Amino acid sequence: MPFPLHRYRRLRRSESLRAMVRETSLDPADFIAPMFVVPGEGIRQPIGSMPGIDRVSPEVAAADAESLAKLGVLSVILFGIPEGKDARGTSSADPEGPVCRAIRAIKSQSPKTVVVSDVCLCEYTDHGHCGVIEGDTVDNDETLPILVAEALAHAQAGADIVAPSDMMDGRVGAIRTALDANGFGDVALMAYAAKYASGFYGPFREAAESTPAFGDRRAYQMDPANVREALKEIDSDVAEGADIVMVKPALSYLDVVRAAKERTNVPLAVYNVSGEYSMVKAAAQNGWIDGKRVTLEVLTSMKRAGADLILTYHAREVAEWLS
């Protein structure tokens, strides 16, 4: 038999051939674009550690959502920075808070946009933790009713999906029960099911003003060393009513993404988090990497590992590239 029978380079000779046999592709509809919403009007505040990302007021968020939809990015997720914070994060359920106002504005201006709302207390507590503090830790069960109130406020404002990111045990079931009991049975629930206590969240904490005033979040977010525990978390959240589950972060947890994909048959999201984004941006700005090429490679790796949806700060620029 002449060597070699199979010459794999035959299908790599041109971009057209490579595209024809490409196994994994990106589409703007795969992306969920994060937005940081602040009180006020006419506000666009650049975030220093996240080039290209801003804090915006609700009506600016609506305009941004509309322009994203024209690029094919049909989903956004909202994070709110309130005017005031307290120990219990009570402003998280304010119907006139920035997230609720942004939900209404987006649904009015860009009705085909799917609006996801992050449900957590870290942006709303004066101590920066994701729940009510009891002693030196977060009280899981005391936190649940506040998360439920926040989710209900977002549903009442018109959110299509609520997304609890706090990692309290039982919060998916509590929120699902409350949504159903209050006439919001059609509102979907996307659970941050496997959220790790990661060092990749630094720029987000600047953006959302949510750095813990003391300690860290390792007592309630997952140990980065664990995979089997992630699968248990995913199983629990699906059993409690999650319609979509998420792995966060994405890039350093692709093995978890693959394991999650093989474990469950609900849609799987990943969060291409702030640190992952900012590292690419910083390296590109310094001329160390080709920013566009690396960004596309990073996002493709997440799809290849099994992600159906990608929450990414690259959403707008990649949608523009793909168009």
Summary of the structure (lengths in Angstrom):
residues: 323
radius of gyration: 20.1
end to end distance: 45.6
largest distance: 76.1
contacts: 1109
relative contact order: 0.14
helix: 44%
strand: 18%
